[in-house]
Amino acid sequence: MTNAIPLHHLDVVLRPDPARTVIRPFLPSDPQAFAVEGHPRAERIIARVLAIPPHELHVELDRARASLDQRHRDVCPLLERQFDAVAGMVPADAQVSPDQRILIGAYLSAEYSFEAAALFNPSAVPHPDQSGLEDGAVRIVVSLRGIGEGHLSSVTFRTGVWAADGTLAMDPASATAIPPVIEVPLGWHDGDTIQLDCRGSREPSETVLFPVVPSQSRGLEDLRLTPVQFFDNAPTYAGTYTALGDKGVRQEMLQADDFRTFKMHPVIGELAGAKGMALFPRQIAGKFCAISRHDNENLWLAMSDDLFTWHPQRKILEPAYPWEIIQMGNCGSPLEIDEGWLLLTHGVGVVRNYCIGAALLDRDDPSKVLGRLAHPLMEPGPEDRDGYVPNVIYSCGGIVRGRTLLLPYGIADNYAGFATVCVDDILAAMTMP
């Protein structure tokens, strides 16, 4: 395969950092043969903590604080929240002191290195704060998939500035990471919606979204973010991600205004059990639209009246070239340009190589394909072979400024890089379907 489209690879790489940890619940369970219904193992652990003599309790409490205070803020309130989550397991007649509450929370918590193994599959959107920048510059937020212990995927964020001259400067990630606080379900659409409070974060890189409900217990994968406007409300951000849980795979939706509070809601309808859905950033002819690959092979246009219940309408792209023979998918939400919707795609070809491609959809009727690339926009090179999953180049969404595309991309399911490319060059290389 030859790529005639000139790409400019930026000298910016985001790699996993095992030193970045978040405090999350730790609730050991019993083997099935030893489990006693109504009496979880944590109940026994709490009883043992309450039996620790006062002088030993303070030694253990100091040890826990000394360890956690090195890279976490507001540790005691966090541990108290964990105690509150298990308070129902405390013996009814027990008198629990403030120090015991914190120590119980510490025993039932663990540091989790959420990006120890990998940091990849990025998507990028304009930051909600564009103040204080030079003319032509754009501040961005990049979402990434981090993989930690147990192959558990979480969502994390970075920020940076894409300067007018095309250079990209990413901000250093904070040494602190803040776990989400689950608030009472809000009924945003129905009782399945939850709100996450990450207001303890001082900037987006401190926010980590890890599994918080059973439907996500095995991970949150590949958030595809886009700026959107819901109905007549103020502009916000939304994205879809794959939730892996106790009942299998389901598609879920995330909404965020400031990257400090989030709403999560499951997708309903025929796309509920699919992967890789990507929202259009606005309604088209009164309908919410999305790109789906619910058949695991082709790209479809899907529509919704309420943003949550989705049904496929029409297959719009199927594998046509050697580099996408196995299957196609999207690489993020469609990007609106003068000519229509620029849809970044991925194709899976020989030896399970993942390449990035592109197509152009009609602005008013995105079921109409106006053009597509016969050759990849980007394909794995020799330097992309080594990683968690070799021979993979993948993105969850880019940004267009003027006539330039900023394309963040994951490499070998290991780390992330960035490139820029001229939109006119992409369109000129397309063939008519």
Sequence and secondary structure as in RCSB ss.txt:
>XXXX:A:sequence
MTNAIPLHHLDVVLRPDPARTVIRPFLPSDPQAFAVEGHPRAERIIARVLAIPPHELHVELDRARASLDQRHRDV
CPLLERQFDAVAGMVPADAQVSPDQRILIGAYLSAEYSFEAAALFNPSAVPHPDQSGLEDGAVRIVVSLRGIGEG
HLSSVTFRTGVWAADGTLAMDPASATAIPPVIEVPLGWHDGDTIQLDCRGSREPSETVLFPVVPSQSRGLEDLRL
TPVQFFDNAPTYAGTYTALGDKGVRQEMLQADDFRTFKMHPVIGELAGAKGMALFPRQIAGKFCAISRHDNENLW
LAMSDDLFTWHPQRKILEPAYPWEIIQMGNCGSPLEIDEGWLLLTHGVGVVRNYCIGAALLDRDDPSKVLGRLAH
PLMEPGPEDRDGYVPNVIYSCGGIVRGRTLLLPYGIADNYAGFATVCVDDILAAMTMP
>XXXX:A:secstr
    S EEEEEEEE   TT  EEEE      GGG  TT  HHHHHHHHHHTS HHHHHHHHHHHHHHHTTT SSH
HHHHHHHHHHHGGGS TT    HHHHHHHHHHTEEEE TTSSEEEEEEEEE S  TT  TT EEEEEEEEEEEGG
GEEEEEEEEEEE TTS EEE    S  B  EEE    SSSTT EEEE TT SSGGGBEE   SGGGTTEEEEEEE
EEEE TTS EEEEEEEEEEETTEEEEEEEEESSSSEEEEEE EETTTT S  EE SS BTTBEEEEE TTSSSEE
EEEESSSSEEEEEEEEE   SGGGSSEEEESSS EEETTEEEEEEEEE GGG EEEEEEEE SS TTSEEEEESS
 SB   GGGSSSSSSSBEE S  EEETTEEEEEEEETTTEEEEEEEEHHHHHHTEE  
